Amino acid sequence: MKRILVLLSIVLTGAPAVAQPLLHSQWEGARVAFLGDSITDARQIASTNNIYWNNLVDILGVEPYVYGISGHRMNQIVGQGERLEREHGQEVDAILVFIGTNDFNGNIPLGEWYTYSMEKTIDDGPAEVERKHRELVYDDATFRGRANTTLRWLKTHYPDKQIIFLTPIHRAYAKFNDKNIQPPESYANDNGYFIDDYVQAVKEISNVWAVPVIDLNSICGLYPLLDEHAAYFRNPDTDRLHPNTPGQLRMAWSIAYQLLGYPAAFPKYIAVEMDYSETAPALPENVLETLRDGDILRVPARDEAAVRRVQELVPVLERRGFTVLDGAAKLWSVRGIPAPEGNNKTNVY
């Protein structure tokens, strides 16, 4: 109905209508990267059905950056993230990762999050004691090891971004060709694991790596093992693995209401300090790469080239999610930048 009303507006007024999100929230305008497998892959829009993230554009007003690829598994999410970083750098607010069903179907062992040993440490006293010690496992042969590698990369390259994982949804029989037949989830894979075990492992990411996990497996309500839910999937006879347009829309609404409870981005601040002293240090060449949340950017005010360089950096910082405090306003009216009369000390505005 929403799209019909927009079309009528264009016909009657002769001017395009600006689409408004159905839910106004902190996610409106947020730049959200979507990483995942075939259920996220943008190529299905042209040939089969709409996708949950495209519905989130209408529901929440997000700006999607989509990198999901059909057939991908947990160990390929880093590659998607690298492409995101090449194309958008740090100019992204949140990253959603929807992965796991192909690891189940590909018989990837679950593995462990940690290895354990007894090691010596210093306790209150001080005194040397022997304690049980754990280290994360980065084993590309296991699902949890792959998850550790993926989260290490995401949290290293996007330390100040919102990162959210989605659990795999339920799955039933699918036959894509004579060489690609996938049984329903009532059967375990070759390692004896059910899809539920991979869902549980994704849930565990929440506490192991301090990221929110949306349990889409339960909250979207899609249950393709029942014929009554076959209408939410592409083909009731040959594909109860991929949700169709109604199924993707149901997923989108489920995700949207969960996202309302999470920040779309975390506030970050940079303070600009104008230094009028004769000994003000030069602006570092790599200043943009070194700035972090809470830093003070000291600008040599007598160096007009440096000030104008910071003028150019301010909008870049804002696109990266920073709020530039107070002194930034001073940068927009540079006229020779005279030092305040009788003052050769640092001034903060």
N, C-alpha and C positions, 0 to 999 in steps of 0.2 A: 504493500500500500504506500509506503514511504516513497519508493521510486516512482510510482504512478503520479503522486502529487507533485513531485519535482518536475516531471515531464510536462504536466499541465501548466505549471508555472512558466516554463520556458516558452510554451506555445502561446499562452495568453499575453505575456508581457513582452516577449521578444528578447528578454535578457535572461542569461543563465542564473538559476537559483543556486545559492551557496548552501551545500548540504550541511546540516547541523547534526552532531552526534545525538543519539537517542538518550544517552546517559552523560550528563555533564559531571566531570570529575577531574582528579589530578592527572588522569591519563590523556586528557584532551590535548592533542598536539605533541604528545610524547613520541620520540623516535625509537621504535622498538624493532630489534632484530629478532628474527624467527629462524632458529636452526632446527634441523630434524631430518625426517625421512620422507617417504612418498606422501604421507598424509599432510605434510607441509609444503611439498614441492609445488611451485607456482605453475608448472606446466600442465597440471590437470585442469586448470580453469578453461583453457582453450578446447579441451577435448572431452571432458567428462562432467565436472561439477565445480561449484564454488568452494572456497576454503575458509576455515575458521578465522584466519587472520584478516582476510578480506572483509568478513563480517564485522570484525573488531574495528575496522575503519569506520563503519557505519554506527556501531554501537557506542564506541568510546572515543572515536576521533583520533586514533593513533596514526602515525606515519610508519608504514611497515617497510623494513629492509629484510628481504626474504632470501634465505640461502639453503633451505631444505632440499635434499636430493634423494630421489627414489632409491631404495635399497641400502641407504647409508646406516651405519651402526655407530655405537658410542665412540669407537676409535677414529671416526671420520669427522667428528664434530669440530676438532681442532682445525682441520683444513677449512671447514666452513667459516670458522672464526677468523682465520688468517685472511680469507678473502674479504670478510667484513672489515677487518682492520685496514687492508689495502685500499678499499673503496671509500670508507667513511672515517677512518682514523678513530679519534675519541669522540666524534660528533654523533653519539648515540646515547640514549638515556637508559634503556633497559634491554636485556637479552633473555628471550624465552627459548628453552631447549626442550623439545618433544621427541624423545628417542627411547629405544629399548626393544621394540617388537621384533626388529630384524636380528638383534642379538639372540633373542629367544629362538627364533626360527633357524638361525645359523649355528645353533648348538654351542654357543660360547659359554664356557664354564663360568660359574658365578665368582669363584675365588673368594679372597678375604680383603678386608680394608687394611688390616695391619699385620705386621709380624711382631712377635713378642720375644723379649729376652730379659735376663737379669743383668742390671748394670749399676755401677756405683754413682752416687750423687751426694751433694752436700745438703743436709737437713738442718733445721734449727739447732743451734748449739754454739758454733757450727760443729757438725760431726759427719763423718763419711758413713753413709749407709748404702745397703744394696736394696734396690727396688725393682719391681717389674717395670719394664720400659717397652714402649711401642713405637713403631715407625710405619708410615704409610707405605703401601705396596703400589708400585708403578709397573704392573705386569700387563703387557699388552695382550697376553693370552687369556685374560679373564675379564669379566664384565666389571667387577669392582675395581680391578687394577686400571682398566680403561677409564672408568669414571674418575678415579684419582688423577690420572694424567689430564683428562679434560678439564676438571675443576681447577687444577693447578694452573693450567694455561689461561683459563678465563679469569681467574682471580689475580694472576700476575699481569695480564695485559689490560684488564678492565677492573682495577682494584676499587674504583669508586662508583661502579655502575650497579644497578639493580639486576641480579641474575636469578631467574626463576626456572625450575624444572617442572615438567608435566609427566605424570606417570602414563605408561602405555594403556590404551583402552582395551576392552575385551575384543576377542577375535574369534571368528568361526571359519568354516571351510572356504577355501579359495583355490580356483584352478585358472591360472593365467595362460598356460599351454601344457603340452604333454610332459614337459620337463620341469615344470614349476607348479606343483600341486602341494598345497599347504593344508594339513588337517586342522580341525577345530581345536580350541584350547583345552578341550576335555582330554586330549592326548599330551603327554609330556614330550619334551624333545629327546634327542639321543643321549643326553647326559642325565635324564631322569628329572629335569626341572620343568615345572609348569610356568605359564606366563605370570602367574601370581608371584612367583619367586623373583622375577625381574621387576615387577611392580614394587615389591617390598624393598628390593635393593635401591630403586630410585628414591623411595621414601626415606631410606637411611641416609641418602646424600644430604638431606636437610640438616642433620645433626653433625655428620662427619665434616661438612664443609661450610656450615653456617649460611645456607641459602634456603629460601622458601621453596616448598614443593607443593604444587597443586595436584591433588589426587583425582585427576580426570577420569581414571578408571572407575571410580565410584560415583562422582558427582554428576557426570554427563548423562548417566542413566542408560547408555546404549548397551544392549545385550543381544548380540547377533545370533546367539544360540537358539533364541525363540523366533519362530516364524513371524510372530507379531511385530518383531523389530527389524525384519528383513527390509522393510520399506525405508529404513534409514541408511541402507548400504547400496552399493552400486548395482549389484545383481544378486537377487535372492538365491540363484542356482550356482553361480560361479565366482562371486566376490562378496563375501560377508566380512572382508577385512578392511576395506576402505569405505568410510562414510561417504554418502552422496551429499547433495546440496542440503536437504533437510537435516541429515546427520551432522554435517559440518556446522550448520546454524545452531543446532542444539549444543554442540561443543562450544561454540563461540559465546553463547549466552552464559553457559556454565563458567567458562574462563573469565568472562567479563565481571561477573559478580564477585568472583574470588579476587580479581585484580583490584577491585575497589578497596580492599582491605590492606593493600600494600602501596608504599611510595612508588611513584613512577620514576623518580630520581631522588637522589639524596642532595640536600642543599650543600653547596660548596662556596667558599668565600675567598677572595683575594683582596687585600688592602693595598692601595697605591700610596706610596710615600714620596713626596717631592723633596729632594735633597738639594738645597741651594748652596751648600758649602763648597769651598774651592777644592776640597779633597774628596768630593763625592766619587765613589767607585764607578767605573764604567759598567754599562749594561752587558751582562754575559751574552755571548753569541747564541748559546743554547737555552736562553731564558724560558722559552715556551715549553721545552721538554722537561725542565727542572721544576716548574711551579707545581705546588701541591696545595690541597685544601688547607686554608689557614695561614698561608704564607703572606709575607709583606713584600711587595715589589717596590724596591727603592729605585727611584728614577733620578739620574743626575740632571737637575732642572736647567743647568746652564748649557747642557748639550742638546741643542734643538733637534738634531738628527735622532738622538736617543728617545726624546719625548715623542717625536712623530712616529717612531717605530712602535712605541707603546700604544699610541693611538690606534695603530693598525692591529696590535695584538688584542686589544680589548674586545672587539666583536668576535674574534676567534675564541677567546676564553669564554665568552657568553654562549657561543654555540656548543662549547664543551660542557656547559652546565654551571659555570661559575657566575656568581654575582660579584661584580667589581665594586668595592666600597669607596665612598666619599671622594677620594682624590681623583678618581677617574674623570669627574666632571671638569676638573681643572685642566685636563689634557685637551679638551675640545676648543679651547680659546687661547692657543699659543701665539703670542705676539712678541717674540724676542725673549720672553720669560725673564723679566728683571727680578733680581732678588729683592725681597722686602727690605725697606729702608732700615738700616742699623741691625740687620739680622743676618748672620752667616751660619745659622744652625739649621738642623733638619726641621722641616715643618710638615705636619700631618694635617690633611684636610678631610 
